[in-house]
Amino acid sequence: MGAHLGESLGVEKYLSARIRGGIRDGQLVADAPVEQLGRVILGAIIVESLGRERHDPESIVQLTRFLFSR
């Protein structure tokens, strides 16, 4: 289930590339665990989406865009 969700959301394609870019640009340490960080960030997005609080769906989109664009 997690692998399917990660694939459908493009975790490997986009988030991992962003993390690797952060390593390349010196924003993260060279030995940062790329795949683990991607899963942690994906988990945070999922928890935020499924939380008990009511959220404007746009807030999740904004969070995701922020994570992928920096």
All heavy atoms as TSV, in Angstrom:
chain	resi	resn	atom	element	x	y	z
A	1	MET	N	N	0.828	-1.188	0.000
A	1	MET	CA	C	0.000	0.000	0.000
A	1	MET	C	C	0.873	1.252	0.000
A	1	MET	O	O	0.651	2.161	-0.782
A	1	MET	CB	C	-0.911	-0.035	1.232
A	1	MET	CG	C	-1.762	1.170	1.399
A	1	MET	SD	S	-3.131	1.110	0.273
A	1	MET	CE	C	-4.169	2.343	0.965
A	2	GLY	N	N	1.853	1.299	0.890
A	2	GLY	CA	C	2.735	2.456	0.966
A	2	GLY	C	C	3.526	2.662	-0.312
A	2	GLY	O	O	3.685	3.792	-0.777
A	3	ALA	N	N	4.015	1.567	-0.875
A	3	ALA	CA	C	4.785	1.665	-2.119
A	3	ALA	C	C	3.900	2.187	-3.251
A	3	ALA	O	O	4.324	3.033	-4.037
A	3	ALA	CB	C	5.375	0.309	-2.485
A	4	HIS	N	N	2.680	1.690	-3.320
A	4	HIS	CA	C	1.740	2.140	-4.358
A	4	HIS	C	C	1.421	3.623	-4.194
A	4	HIS	O	O	1.427	4.377	-5.164
A	4	HIS	CB	C	0.454	1.316	-4.306
A	4	HIS	CG	C	-0.590	1.812	-5.258
A	4	HIS	ND1	N	-0.480	1.683	-6.617
A	4	HIS	CD2	C	-1.751	2.470	-5.027
A	4	HIS	CE1	C	-1.528	2.231	-7.193
A	4	HIS	NE2	N	-2.316	2.723	-6.251
A	5	LEU	N	N	1.168	4.045	-2.969
A	5	LEU	CA	C	0.856	5.446	-2.710
A	5	LEU	C	C	2.050	6.334	-3.047
A	5	LEU	O	O	1.905	7.369	-3.704
A	5	LEU	CB	C	0.440	5.639	-1.257
A	5	LEU	CG	C	-0.013	7.033	-0.855
A	5	LEU	CD1	C	-1.185	7.504	-1.701
A	5	LEU	CD2	C	-0.398	7.045	0.616
A	6	GLY	N	N	3.226	5.920	-2.616
A	6	GLY	CA	C	4.437	6.685	-2.929
A	6	GLY	C	C	4.666	6.809	-4.420
A	6	GLY	O	O	5.024	7.872	-4.924
A	7	GLU	N	N	4.415	5.722	-5.131
A	7	GLU	CA	C	4.586	5.740	-6.584
A	7	GLU	C	C	3.547	6.633	-7.247
A	7	GLU	O	O	3.870	7.436	-8.124
A	7	GLU	CB	C	4.479	4.318	-7.141
A	7	GLU	CG	C	4.740	4.240	-8.632
A	7	GLU	CD	C	4.662	2.808	-9.131
A	7	GLU	OE1	O	5.140	1.904	-8.420
A	7	GLU	OE2	O	4.113	2.610	-10.227
A	8	SER	N	N	2.304	6.521	-6.822
A	8	SER	CA	C	1.250	7.322	-7.447
A	8	SER	C	C	1.416	8.806	-7.173
A	8	SER	O	O	1.018	9.645	-7.975
A	8	SER	CB	C	-0.135	6.847	-6.991
A	8	SER	OG	O	-0.330	7.128	-5.616
A	9	LEU	N	N	2.034	9.166	-6.037
A	9	LEU	CA	C	2.267	10.574	-5.718
A	9	LEU	C	C	3.607	11.076	-6.242
A	9	LEU	O	O	3.923	12.256	-6.122
A	9	LEU	CB	C	2.195	10.788	-4.196
A	9	LEU	CG	C	0.828	10.585	-3.571
A	9	LEU	CD1	C	0.920	10.700	-2.064
A	9	LEU	CD2	C	-0.182	11.577	-4.124
A	10	GLY	N	N	4.392	10.187	-6.802
A	10	GLY	CA	C	5.662	10.589	-7.391
A	10	GLY	C	C	6.772	10.829	-6.382
A	10	GLY	O	O	7.659	11.647	-6.626
A	11	VAL	N	N	6.732	10.134	-5.261
A	11	VAL	CA	C	7.748	10.345	-4.231
A	11	VAL	C	C	9.144	10.108	-4.793
A	11	VAL	O	O	10.034	10.940	-4.642
A	11	VAL	CB	C	7.489	9.461	-2.996
A	11	VAL	CG1	C	8.653	9.523	-2.039
A	11	VAL	CG2	C	6.215	9.895	-2.309
A	12	GLU	N	N	9.347	9.000	-5.448
A	12	GLU	CA	C	10.670	8.701	-5.999
A	12	GLU	C	C	11.067	9.726	-7.045
A	12	GLU	O	O	12.179	10.223	-7.048
A	12	GLU	CB	C	10.698	7.299	-6.612
A	12	GLU	CG	C	10.805	6.202	-5.592
A	12	GLU	CD	C	12.084	6.289	-4.773
A	12	GLU	OE1	O	13.168	6.490	-5.341
A	12	GLU	OE2	O	11.995	6.175	-3.548
A	13	LYS	N	N	10.152	10.047	-7.904
A	13	LYS	CA	C	10.468	10.930	-9.027
A	13	LYS	C	C	10.738	12.362	-8.574
A	13	LYS	O	O	11.700	12.977	-9.005
A	13	LYS	CB	C	9.316	10.909	-10.026
A	13	LYS	CG	C	9.577	11.691	-11.278
A	13	LYS	CD	C	8.456	11.521	-12.257
A	13	LYS	CE	C	8.714	12.309	-13.532
A	13	LYS	NZ	N	7.641	12.161	-14.483
A	14	TYR	N	N	9.894	12.910	-7.724
A	14	TYR	CA	C	9.992	14.320	-7.381
A	14	TYR	C	C	10.662	14.575	-6.028
A	14	TYR	O	O	11.593	15.357	-5.938
A	14	TYR	CB	C	8.601	14.964	-7.382
A	14	TYR	CG	C	7.942	14.896	-8.724
A	14	TYR	CD1	C	6.843	14.072	-8.939
A	14	TYR	CD2	C	8.428	15.646	-9.797
A	14	TYR	CE1	C	6.251	13.998	-10.184
A	14	TYR	CE2	C	7.838	15.570	-11.041
A	14	TYR	CZ	C	6.742	14.748	-11.231
A	14	TYR	OH	O	6.155	14.664	-12.462
A	15	LEU	N	N	10.175	13.931	-4.998
A	15	LEU	CA	C	10.684	14.205	-3.665
A	15	LEU	C	C	12.126	13.736	-3.510
A	15	LEU	O	O	12.976	14.462	-2.994
A	15	LEU	CB	C	9.779	13.578	-2.608
A	15	LEU	CG	C	10.052	13.954	-1.162
A	15	LEU	CD1	C	10.088	15.469	-0.984
A	15	LEU	CD2	C	8.978	13.361	-0.263
A	16	SER	N	N	12.416	12.553	-3.979
A	16	SER	CA	C	13.794	12.062	-3.893
A	16	SER	C	C	14.737	12.936	-4.706
A	16	SER	O	O	15.857	13.221	-4.274
A	16	SER	CB	C	13.880	10.607	-4.358
A	16	SER	OG	O	13.174	9.766	-3.466
A	17	ALA	N	N	14.266	13.389	-5.868
A	17	ALA	CA	C	15.091	14.288	-6.683
A	17	ALA	C	C	15.338	15.601	-5.949
A	17	ALA	O	O	16.449	16.150	-5.985
A	17	ALA	CB	C	14.417	14.549	-8.026
A	18	ARG	N	N	14.326	16.093	-5.261
A	18	ARG	CA	C	14.473	17.348	-4.506
A	18	ARG	C	C	15.461	17.170	-3.359
A	18	ARG	O	O	16.294	18.025	-3.108
A	18	ARG	CB	C	13.111	17.813	-3.991
A	18	ARG	CG	C	13.159	18.998	-3.080
A	18	ARG	CD	C	13.808	20.224	-3.750
A	18	ARG	NE	N	14.129	21.215	-2.757
A	18	ARG	CZ	C	15.346	21.522	-2.347
A	18	ARG	NH1	N	16.395	20.916	-2.846
A	18	ARG	NH2	N	15.546	22.438	-1.429
A	19	ILE	N	N	15.379	16.036	-2.670
A	19	ILE	CA	C	16.296	15.766	-1.563
A	19	ILE	C	C	17.721	15.642	-2.094
A	19	ILE	O	O	18.654	16.212	-1.524
A	19	ILE	CB	C	15.862	14.506	-0.786
A	19	ILE	CG1	C	14.524	14.773	-0.078
A	19	ILE	CG2	C	16.929	14.089	0.216
A	19	ILE	CD1	C	13.856	13.542	0.478
A	20	ARG	N	N	17.889	14.935	-3.202
A	20	ARG	CA	C	19.225	14.816	-3.803
A	20	ARG	C	C	19.743	16.191	-4.233
A	20	ARG	O	O	20.937	16.480	-4.116
A	20	ARG	CB	C	19.192	13.846	-4.974
A	20	ARG	CG	C	19.119	12.404	-4.540
A	20	ARG	CD	C	19.253	11.435	-5.715
A	20	ARG	NE	N	19.075	10.091	-5.247
A	20	ARG	CZ	C	17.906	9.436	-5.221
A	20	ARG	NH1	N	16.806	10.010	-5.663
A	20	ARG	NH2	N	17.832	8.206	-4.764
A	21	GLY	N	N	18.851	17.044	-4.732
A	21	GLY	CA	C	19.243	18.406	-5.087
A	21	GLY	C	C	19.696	19.186	-3.868
A	21	GLY	O	O	20.641	19.977	-3.943
A	22	GLY	N	N	19.026	18.976	-2.745
A	22	GLY	CA	C	19.430	19.623	-1.501
A	22	GLY	C	C	20.802	19.172	-1.045
A	22	GLY	O	O	21.604	19.966	-0.545
A	23	ILE	N	N	21.099	17.906	-1.257
A	23	ILE	CA	C	22.432	17.386	-0.937
A	23	ILE	C	C	23.459	18.024	-1.867
A	23	ILE	O	O	24.488	18.526	-1.421
A	23	ILE	CB	C	22.469	15.840	-1.041
A	23	ILE	CG1	C	21.590	15.217	0.045
A	23	ILE	CG2	C	23.906	15.329	-0.963
A	23	ILE	CD1	C	21.346	13.736	-0.130
A	24	ARG	N	N	23.150	18.038	-3.143
A	24	ARG	CA	C	24.060	18.619	-4.136
A	24	ARG	C	C	24.340	20.098	-3.850
A	24	ARG	O	O	25.467	20.567	-3.981
A	24	ARG	CB	C	23.441	18.469	-5.530
A	24	ARG	CG	C	24.299	19.029	-6.659
A	24	ARG	CD	C	23.544	19.158	-7.967
A	24	ARG	NE	N	22.481	20.142	-7.805
A	24	ARG	CZ	C	21.185	19.910	-8.026
A	24	ARG	NH1	N	20.779	18.731	-8.453
A	24	ARG	NH2	N	20.284	20.847	-7.838
A	25	ASP	N	N	23.302	20.827	-3.414
A	25	ASP	CA	C	23.437	22.263	-3.160
A	25	ASP	C	C	23.958	22.589	-1.768
A	25	ASP	O	O	24.045	23.759	-1.391
A	25	ASP	CB	C	22.090	22.958	-3.370
A	25	ASP	CG	C	21.605	22.872	-4.804
A	25	ASP	OD1	O	22.412	22.585	-5.705
A	25	ASP	OD2	O	20.390	23.093	-5.025
A	26	GLY	N	N	24.273	21.554	-0.979
A	26	GLY	CA	C	24.820	21.778	0.347
A	26	GLY	C	C	23.785	22.122	1.406
A	26	GLY	O	O	24.136	22.518	2.513
A	27	GLN	N	N	22.499	21.943	1.100
A	27	GLN	CA	C	21.439	22.211	2.063
A	27	GLN	C	C	21.247	21.049	3.031
A	27	GLN	O	O	20.690	21.226	4.109
A	27	GLN	CB	C	20.116	22.493	1.330
A	27	GLN	CG	C	20.178	23.715	0.453
A	27	GLN	CD	C	18.987	23.811	-0.469
A	27	GLN	OE1	O	18.419	22.808	-0.879
A	27	GLN	NE2	N	18.616	25.028	-0.812
A	28	LEU	N	N	21.680	19.886	2.627
A	28	LEU	CA	C	21.612	18.681	3.454
A	28	LEU	C	C	22.995	18.037	3.456
A	28	LEU	O	O	23.771	18.212	2.512
A	28	LEU	CB	C	20.590	17.684	2.891
A	28	LEU	CG	C	19.141	18.135	2.874
A	28	LEU	CD1	C	18.299	17.172	2.048
A	28	LEU	CD2	C	18.591	18.224	4.284
A	29	VAL	N	N	23.267	17.276	4.481
A	29	VAL	CA	C	24.560	16.586	4.552
A	29	VAL	C	C	24.659	15.542	3.451
A	29	VAL	O	O	23.653	15.005	2.982
A	29	VAL	CB	C	24.769	15.934	5.942
A	29	VAL	CG1	C	24.857	16.999	7.017
A	29	VAL	CG2	C	23.683	14.922	6.252
A	30	ALA	N	N	25.876	15.260	3.046
A	30	ALA	CA	C	26.125	14.354	1.924
A	30	ALA	C	C	25.569	12.952	2.146
A	30	ALA	O	O	25.182	12.279	1.199
A	30	ALA	CB	C	27.616	14.286	1.629
A	31	ASP	N	N	25.531	12.516	3.398
A	31	ASP	CA	C	25.055	11.149	3.665
A	31	ASP	C	C	23.599	11.119	4.145
A	31	ASP	O	O	23.179	10.163	4.795
A	31	ASP	CB	C	25.976	10.445	4.649
A	31	ASP	CG	C	26.040	11.133	6.005
A	31	ASP	OD1	O	25.562	12.281	6.124
A	31	ASP	OD2	O	26.575	10.520	6.941
A	32	ALA	N	N	22.822	12.147	3.797
A	32	ALA	CA	C	21.402	12.175	4.187
A	32	ALA	C	C	20.688	10.950	3.600
A	32	ALA	O	O	20.915	10.597	2.438
A	32	ALA	CB	C	20.746	13.455	3.686
A	33	PRO	N	N	19.849	10.293	4.385
A	33	PRO	CA	C	19.144	9.091	3.915
A	33	PRO	C	C	17.960	9.466	3.010
A	33	PRO	O	O	16.838	9.670	3.467
A	33	PRO	CB	C	18.688	8.429	5.212
A	33	PRO	CG	C	18.527	9.571	6.173
A	33	PRO	CD	C	19.569	10.582	5.787
A	34	VAL	N	N	18.204	9.557	1.719
A	34	VAL	CA	C	17.240	10.079	0.757
A	34	VAL	C	C	15.896	9.348	0.816
A	34	VAL	O	O	14.842	9.977	0.943
A	34	VAL	CB	C	17.829	10.029	-0.677
A	34	VAL	CG1	C	16.794	10.430	-1.715
A	34	VAL	CG2	C	19.061	10.911	-0.759
A	35	GLU	N	N	15.916	8.044	0.715
A	35	GLU	CA	C	14.655	7.287	0.681
A	35	GLU	C	C	13.891	7.415	1.997
A	35	GLU	O	O	12.676	7.578	2.005
A	35	GLU	CB	C	14.922	5.811	0.349
A	35	GLU	CG	C	15.276	5.579	-1.114
A	35	GLU	CD	C	16.716	5.971	-1.444
A	35	GLU	OE1	O	17.561	6.045	-0.518
A	35	GLU	OE2	O	16.986	6.228	-2.626
A	36	GLN	N	N	14.602	7.348	3.106
A	36	GLN	CA	C	13.944	7.480	4.411
A	36	GLN	C	C	13.339	8.868	4.583
A	36	GLN	O	O	12.217	9.004	5.072
A	36	GLN	CB	C	14.923	7.192	5.536
A	36	GLN	CG	C	15.264	5.729	5.662
A	36	GLN	CD	C	16.324	5.503	6.719
A	36	GLN	OE1	O	17.366	6.148	6.708
A	36	GLN	NE2	N	16.036	4.598	7.632
A	37	LEU	N	N	14.070	9.892	4.205
A	37	LEU	CA	C	13.532	11.247	4.298
A	37	LEU	C	C	12.285	11.402	3.432
A	37	LEU	O	O	11.304	12.027	3.840
A	37	LEU	CB	C	14.585	12.277	3.882
A	37	LEU	CG	C	15.697	12.532	4.880
A	37	LEU	CD1	C	16.781	13.405	4.259
A	37	LEU	CD2	C	15.140	13.182	6.137
A	38	GLY	N	N	12.320	10.833	2.244
A	38	GLY	CA	C	11.144	10.876	1.366
A	38	GLY	C	C	9.935	10.230	2.008
A	38	GLY	O	O	8.829	10.778	1.966
A	39	ARG	N	N	10.138	9.078	2.637
A	39	ARG	CA	C	9.016	8.385	3.297
A	39	ARG	C	C	8.503	9.174	4.492
A	39	ARG	O	O	7.296	9.231	4.734
A	39	ARG	CB	C	9.453	6.980	3.708
A	39	ARG	CG	C	9.560	6.033	2.522
A	39	ARG	CD	C	9.705	4.581	2.946
A	39	ARG	NE	N	10.866	4.343	3.807
A	39	ARG	CZ	C	12.068	3.997	3.368
A	39	ARG	NH1	N	12.286	3.861	2.082
A	39	ARG	NH2	N	13.051	3.770	4.219
A	40	VAL	N	N	9.412	9.789	5.240
A	40	VAL	CA	C	8.999	10.587	6.401
A	40	VAL	C	C	8.158	11.784	5.958
A	40	VAL	O	O	7.118	12.084	6.543
A	40	VAL	CB	C	10.234	11.041	7.210
A	40	VAL	CG1	C	9.878	12.117	8.206
A	40	VAL	CG2	C	10.866	9.851	7.909
A	41	ILE	N	N	8.606	12.461	4.921
A	41	ILE	CA	C	7.861	13.616	4.423
A	41	ILE	C	C	6.514	13.176	3.866
A	41	ILE	O	O	5.488	13.814	4.121
A	41	ILE	CB	C	8.694	14.387	3.382
A	41	ILE	CG1	C	9.900	15.016	4.077
A	41	ILE	CG2	C	7.849	15.441	2.685
A	41	ILE	CD1	C	10.946	15.574	3.134
A	42	LEU	N	N	6.490	12.084	3.113
A	42	LEU	CA	C	5.226	11.553	2.603
A	42	LEU	C	C	4.295	11.209	3.761
A	42	LEU	O	O	3.100	11.524	3.730
A	42	LEU	CB	C	5.466	10.316	1.733
A	42	LEU	CG	C	4.212	9.618	1.221
A	42	LEU	CD1	C	3.387	10.545	0.344
A	42	LEU	CD2	C	4.588	8.351	0.467
A	43	GLY	N	N	4.830	10.593	4.797
A	43	GLY	CA	C	4.020	10.257	5.970
A	43	GLY	C	C	3.427	11.493	6.609
A	43	GLY	O	O	2.261	11.502	7.012
A	44	ALA	N	N	4.203	12.559	6.695
A	44	ALA	CA	C	3.692	13.804	7.278
A	44	ALA	C	C	2.546	14.367	6.438
A	44	ALA	O	O	1.541	14.855	6.985
A	44	ALA	CB	C	4.813	14.820	7.409
A	45	ILE	N	N	2.674	14.288	5.133
A	45	ILE	CA	C	1.602	14.767	4.250
A	45	ILE	C	C	0.349	13.924	4.441
A	45	ILE	O	O	-0.769	14.442	4.533
A	45	ILE	CB	C	2.062	14.757	2.780
A	45	ILE	CG1	C	3.145	15.812	2.578
A	45	ILE	CG2	C	0.883	14.993	1.835
A	45	ILE	CD1	C	3.851	15.730	1.240
A	46	ILE	N	N	0.516	12.610	4.541
A	46	ILE	CA	C	-0.627	11.723	4.723
A	46	ILE	C	C	-1.303	11.982	6.061
A	46	ILE	O	O	-2.532	12.091	6.140
A	46	ILE	CB	C	-0.196	10.244	4.596
A	46	ILE	CG1	C	0.211	9.955	3.150
A	46	ILE	CG2	C	-1.308	9.300	5.052
A	46	ILE	CD1	C	0.889	8.627	2.955
A	47	VAL	N	N	-0.518	12.095	7.122
A	47	VAL	CA	C	-1.086	12.348	8.451
A	47	VAL	C	C	-1.842	13.672	8.451
A	47	VAL	O	O	-2.952	13.773	8.976
A	47	VAL	CB	C	0.014	12.323	9.536
A	47	VAL	CG1	C	-0.489	12.895	10.845
A	47	VAL	CG2	C	0.517	10.909	9.733
A	48	GLU	N	N	-1.258	14.683	7.840
A	48	GLU	CA	C	-1.913	15.991	7.761
A	48	GLU	C	C	-3.234	15.885	6.991
A	48	GLU	O	O	-4.247	16.462	7.373
A	48	GLU	CB	C	-0.986	17.001	7.083
A	48	GLU	CG	C	-1.522	18.393	7.011
A	48	GLU	CD	C	-1.564	19.105	8.353
A	48	GLU	OE1	O	-0.919	18.654	9.310
A	48	GLU	OE2	O	-2.259	20.135	8.432
A	49	SER	N	N	-3.235	15.099	5.927
A	49	SER	CA	C	-4.429	14.937	5.105
A	49	SER	C	C	-5.537	14.175	5.828
A	49	SER	O	O	-6.715	14.456	5.639
A	49	SER	CB	C	-4.091	14.180	3.817
A	49	SER	OG	O	-3.155	14.883	3.062
A	50	LEU	N	N	-5.146	13.201	6.634
A	50	LEU	CA	C	-6.124	12.331	7.284
A	50	LEU	C	C	-6.434	12.732	8.720
A	50	LEU	O	O	-7.219	12.070	9.379
A	50	LEU	CB	C	-5.619	10.880	7.274
A	50	LEU	CG	C	-5.400	10.268	5.902
A	50	LEU	CD1	C	-4.814	8.871	6.037
A	50	LEU	CD2	C	-6.677	10.250	5.096
A	51	GLY	N	N	-5.806	13.802	9.190
A	51	GLY	CA	C	-5.982	14.230	10.575
A	51	GLY	C	C	-7.433	14.542	10.912
A	51	GLY	O	O	-8.291	14.673	10.043
A	52	ARG	N	N	-7.691	14.670	12.184
A	52	ARG	CA	C	-9.047	14.912	12.662
A	52	ARG	C	C	-9.517	16.332	12.401
A	52	ARG	O	O	-10.693	16.602	12.359
A	52	ARG	CB	C	-9.125	14.614	14.149
A	52	ARG	CG	C	-8.921	13.153	14.436
A	52	ARG	CD	C	-9.034	12.871	15.899
A	52	ARG	NE	N	-8.729	11.470	16.141
A	52	ARG	CZ	C	-8.787	10.905	17.297
A	52	ARG	NH1	N	-9.121	11.600	18.359
A	52	ARG	NH2	N	-8.508	9.633	17.432
A	53	GLU	N	N	-8.568	17.248	12.277
A	53	GLU	CA	C	-8.938	18.633	12.021
A	53	GLU	C	C	-9.435	18.783	10.592
A	53	GLU	O	O	-8.970	18.103	9.695
A	53	GLU	CB	C	-7.733	19.550	12.221
A	53	GLU	CG	C	-7.203	19.565	13.626
A	53	GLU	CD	C	-5.961	20.438	13.739
A	53	GLU	OE1	O	-5.808	21.358	12.920
A	53	GLU	OE2	O	-5.152	20.171	14.637
A	54	ARG	N	N	-10.333	19.711	10.420
A	54	ARG	CA	C	-10.787	20.008	9.063
A	54	ARG	C	C	-9.766	20.923	8.417
A	54	ARG	O	O	-9.349	21.916	8.981
A	54	ARG	CB	C	-12.139	20.707	9.098
A	54	ARG	CG	C	-13.223	19.766	9.633
A	54	ARG	CD	C	-14.490	20.139	9.038
A	54	ARG	NE	N	-14.760	19.071	8.072
A	54	ARG	CZ	C	-15.826	19.035	7.334
A	54	ARG	NH1	N	-16.698	19.987	7.388
A	54	ARG	NH2	N	-16.029	18.051	6.504
A	55	HIS	N	N	-9.354	20.576	7.226
A	55	HIS	CA	C	-8.383	21.373	6.493
A	55	HIS	C	C	-8.964	21.747	5.148
A	55	HIS	O	O	-9.666	20.965	4.514
A	55	HIS	CB	C	-7.089	20.587	6.239
A	55	HIS	CG	C	-6.306	20.312	7.471
A	55	HIS	ND1	N	-5.595	21.284	8.132
A	55	HIS	CD2	C	-6.115	19.173	8.167
A	55	HIS	CE1	C	-5.006	20.762	9.179
A	55	HIS	NE2	N	-5.310	19.468	9.227
A	56	ASP	N	N	-8.607	22.917	4.728
A	56	ASP	CA	C	-8.905	23.313	3.362
A	56	ASP	C	C	-7.999	22.458	2.475
A	56	ASP	O	O	-6.781	22.412	2.708
A	56	ASP	CB	C	-8.591	24.797	3.212
A	56	ASP	CG	C	-8.704	25.289	1.787
A	56	ASP	OD1	O	-9.249	24.568	0.935
A	56	ASP	OD2	O	-8.250	26.422	1.543
A	57	PRO	N	N	-8.537	21.761	1.498
A	57	PRO	CA	C	-7.684	20.921	0.646
A	57	PRO	C	C	-6.518	21.697	0.031
A	57	PRO	O	O	-5.458	21.144	-0.202
A	57	PRO	CB	C	-8.632	20.418	-0.437
A	57	PRO	CG	C	-9.984	20.487	0.186
A	57	PRO	CD	C	-9.948	21.657	1.125
A	58	GLU	N	N	-6.704	22.980	-0.179
A	58	GLU	CA	C	-5.632	23.790	-0.758
A	58	GLU	C	C	-4.420	23.853	0.170
A	58	GLU	O	O	-3.287	23.984	-0.286
A	58	GLU	CB	C	-6.143	25.199	-1.075
A	58	GLU	CG	C	-5.132	26.068	-1.777
A	58	GLU	CD	C	-4.679	25.544	-3.139
A	58	GLU	OE1	O	-5.426	24.784	-3.796
A	58	GLU	OE2	O	-3.551	25.893	-3.535
A	59	SER	N	N	-4.631	23.741	1.483
A	59	SER	CA	C	-3.491	23.793	2.404
A	59	SER	C	C	-2.556	22.604	2.188
A	59	SER	O	O	-1.337	22.743	2.305
A	59	SER	CB	C	-3.957	23.865	3.857
A	59	SER	OG	O	-4.564	22.655	4.255
A	60	ILE	N	N	-3.113	21.446	1.865
A	60	ILE	CA	C	-2.285	20.265	1.585
A	60	ILE	C	C	-1.533	20.477	0.270
A	60	ILE	O	O	-0.351	20.145	0.156
A	60	ILE	CB	C	-3.142	18.987	1.524
A	60	ILE	CG1	C	-3.891	18.771	2.835
A	60	ILE	CG2	C	-2.280	17.775	1.176
A	60	ILE	CD1	C	-3.019	18.645	4.045
A	61	VAL	N	N	-2.199	21.036	-0.715
A	61	VAL	CA	C	-1.554	21.318	-1.995
A	61	VAL	C	C	-0.411	22.308	-1.787
A	61	VAL	O	O	0.687	22.128	-2.319
A	61	VAL	CB	C	-2.582	21.853	-3.017
A	61	VAL	CG1	C	-1.893	22.344	-4.278
A	61	VAL	CG2	C	-3.607	20.782	-3.349
A	62	GLN	N	N	-0.641	23.347	-0.997
A	62	GLN	CA	C	0.402	24.336	-0.721
A	62	GLN	C	C	1.595	23.698	-0.007
A	62	GLN	O	O	2.749	23.984	-0.339
A	62	GLN	CB	C	-0.146	25.487	0.114
A	62	GLN	CG	C	-1.045	26.406	-0.660
A	62	GLN	CD	C	-1.638	27.481	0.242
A	62	GLN	OE1	O	-1.990	27.223	1.386
A	62	GLN	NE2	N	-1.726	28.689	-0.291
A	63	LEU	N	N	1.322	22.853	0.976
A	63	LEU	CA	C	2.393	22.174	1.695
A	63	LEU	C	C	3.224	21.323	0.739
A	63	LEU	O	O	4.456	21.361	0.750
A	63	LEU	CB	C	1.813	21.301	2.816
A	63	LEU	CG	C	2.789	20.391	3.554
A	63	LEU	CD1	C	3.852	21.214	4.279
A	63	LEU	CD2	C	2.051	19.490	4.518
A	64	THR	N	N	2.546	20.574	-0.109
A	64	THR	CA	C	3.240	19.709	-1.057
A	64	THR	C	C	4.066	20.526	-2.042
A	64	THR	O	O	5.227	20.215	-2.303
A	64	THR	CB	C	2.227	18.823	-1.804
A	64	THR	OG1	O	1.455	18.096	-0.839
A	64	THR	CG2	C	2.924	17.840	-2.726
A	65	ARG	N	N	3.494	21.580	-2.574
A	65	ARG	CA	C	4.251	22.452	-3.492
A	65	ARG	C	C	5.470	23.040	-2.811
A	65	ARG	O	O	6.537	23.135	-3.407
A	65	ARG	CB	C	3.354	23.563	-4.028
A	65	ARG	CG	C	2.393	23.087	-5.067
A	65	ARG	CD	C	1.596	24.241	-5.639
A	65	ARG	NE	N	0.651	23.726	-6.612
A	65	ARG	CZ	C	-0.514	24.277	-6.861
A	65	ARG	NH1	N	-0.906	25.373	-6.235
A	65	ARG	NH2	N	-1.321	23.745	-7.765
A	66	PHE	N	N	5.306	23.458	-1.565
A	66	PHE	CA	C	6.438	24.020	-0.824
A	66	PHE	C	C	7.558	22.994	-0.695
A	66	PHE	O	O	8.723	23.286	-0.954
A	66	PHE	CB	C	5.987	24.483	0.555
A	66	PHE	CG	C	7.120	24.955	1.418
A	66	PHE	CD1	C	7.630	26.226	1.275
A	66	PHE	CD2	C	7.686	24.115	2.363
A	66	PHE	CE1	C	8.689	26.665	2.055
A	66	PHE	CE2	C	8.738	24.542	3.158
A	66	PHE	CZ	C	9.243	25.814	2.993
A	67	LEU	N	N	7.206	21.781	-0.327
A	67	LEU	CA	C	8.221	20.742	-0.144
A	67	LEU	C	C	8.945	20.401	-1.440
A	67	LEU	O	O	10.142	20.138	-1.443
A	67	LEU	CB	C	7.587	19.481	0.444
A	67	LEU	CG	C	7.097	19.611	1.880
A	67	LEU	CD1	C	6.276	18.394	2.255
A	67	LEU	CD2	C	8.265	19.796	2.823
A	68	PHE	N	N	8.226	20.424	-2.551
A	68	PHE	CA	C	8.832	20.056	-3.820
A	68	PHE	C	C	9.558	21.208	-4.496
A	68	PHE	O	O	10.360	20.996	-5.379
A	68	PHE	CB	C	7.791	19.495	-4.778
A	68	PHE	CG	C	7.296	18.135	-4.398
A	68	PHE	CD1	C	5.969	17.799	-4.530
A	68	PHE	CD2	C	8.150	17.166	-3.912
A	68	PHE	CE1	C	5.500	16.542	-4.182
A	68	PHE	CE2	C	7.705	15.907	-3.558
A	68	PHE	CZ	C	6.377	15.602	-3.713
A	69	SER	N	N	9.294	22.434	-4.104
A	69	SER	CA	C	9.846	23.572	-4.837
A	69	SER	C	C	11.091	24.166	-4.227
A	69	SER	O	O	11.755	24.975	-4.843
A	69	SER	CB	C	8.784	24.658	-4.975
A	69	SER	OG	O	8.527	25.252	-3.702
A	70	ARG	N	N	11.399	23.859	-3.004
A	70	ARG	CA	C	12.539	24.514	-2.342
A	70	ARG	C	C	13.840	23.864	-2.692
A	70	ARG	O	O	14.033	22.799	-2.961
A	70	ARG	CB	C	12.351	24.502	-0.829
A	70	ARG	CG	C	11.110	25.221	-0.420
A	70	ARG	CD	C	11.293	26.692	-0.595
A	70	ARG	NE	N	10.024	27.346	-0.337
A	70	ARG	CZ	C	9.710	28.509	-0.803
A	70	ARG	NH1	N	10.509	29.160	-1.566
A	70	ARG	NH2	N	8.569	29.069	-0.514
